[in-house]
Structure formats: structure tokens, C-alpha cells
């Protein structure tokens, strides 16, 4: 099943992807605007000591409306499907450590609710 087969995602206040996932900047994103780090040669949004995005506040994203492309396009369900397609080892790494990947676990939960 392709991610395009999924109904539109309503995050409804969910912030799981902001709590752990590494958000890469895309070529169209202006890196100078964001607090970033360089990981394996890729520019990514900086995380705090707690592993959460530095822009995540109690009320939500501090840069909402100006967030990087990846944040706007991210769909936890599509991420799960892509990881599954990469094979059992990739999926086991993600689902085997839910504390490290709460966004992935949320994607699995949402897919299960869709019966997928």
C-alpha cells in the first residue's frame, strides 16, 4: 500500500514526531533560519537534551507556519509503511524501541485503527 492511499492525517494535537524523530532540512529550507546540527553530513533540526525538537513548547510548535518542509509533509503512517518496505530489520529497530521512536509507534497505532 502506498502512502498516497492513506486518508488525510489529522494530527489532532499529537506531537510524537517532535519528541524523537530527526527532522532533516530539505534543499528549499533556509538553514540559517533554524537552530540546526550537522549529522552524517545532513543539516537537521536541533534537539534538546531531552531528545525533543528545540522548537517544541507546551502549546505546540514555536515556529508553526514557518517550520521546515519535512515537518509540514511528515505523516507517521507513511513513515511506518516506508520502514516496513525496507525490511524486517528496519521495522524491528523502530518498533523494538518505542521510547526512542514514539512517532513510529504512533504511526503503527494509526495504521492499526485503519485496519492496515
N, C-alpha and C positions, 0 to 999 in steps of 0.2 A: 504494500500500500504506500503510495506516495504521500508526502506531506500536503500536497495540493488537494488530496481527498478529504482532508480534515475540515470540519466546520470552523468558522472564525473563533479564535480563542478569546474568551472573556476572562482576564486575569482576576477580576473582582477583588482587588487589593492584595493578591498574592505577591510576595516578594522573594520567593525561594531562589530564583535565579540571581538575585542581587546579594544573596547571602553566601554564595560559594563559587559560582561559576566564574571562569576567567573570560573577560569580555575583551576581545581583540578590536583594535581600531581598523577600520576599512580605509582604502585609499582616499575616499572622498571626505573622511573625517579630518578636521583640523587638529592635529595632535597638540598644538600649543594651547588650545582652549582647555584641555583636560589635564588632570593630575594623572600621570601615567608612569609605568615602569616598562622596562625592556626585558622580555622573557623569550629566550631562544630566538633572538633577533626580531621578535614581533612586539610592537607597541600595544600595551594593554592598559585598561583602566586600573588604577592603583587600588589595592585592598588595604584595609586597616589591619591592626594586629589581631583582630577577631576574625579575619578572613572575609569580612563583608566589604562590599564596594564602599569607598570613602564618601560617595555621594548619597548613600542610603541613610535617611534620617527617620525619626519616629513617624513622621507624617507621610513618608514616601521618598521619592527621588528628588533630590535638591536641584537637579538640572533637567527635570522633566520638561519636554518640549525642545530641549537642546541636547538631548542625550545622543550618544553615538549610534550609527546605523544598526549595529548588532543589537543594541538594546531595543530599538524600535521594531526590528524584524524577528526577534527571538521568539520561538514557540517551543516550550519544553517538550511537547508531544512529538514534534518533528525531530527534536534532538534525540529523543529516545529511539525513534524509528531509524535515524541515521546511524546511531551507535549499534543497534541490533543488526543493521545491514553490514556493518564492519566485522561482525562475527561474535561468537560466544565470549571470547576473552575480553573484548572491549566492553560488552554489556555486563559481564560479571564484575569487571573492575568498577564500573559506575554503580551498579545496583548493590554490590557487595559492601560498599562503604557509604551508606546513606548520610552519615554525618558530614562527609566531605562533599557530597553531591546532592543537596536537598532539591535542587531544581530538577535533576534527573528523576528522583523519586516522585516528585510532584507530576512530572510528565507521565510516568508509569501509572500513577493513580488516575489521571485524567483519561488516559487511553483505556484503562480498565472500565471506567464509567461509560465509555463509548462502546465497550464490548470488543476491544481490539487488543 
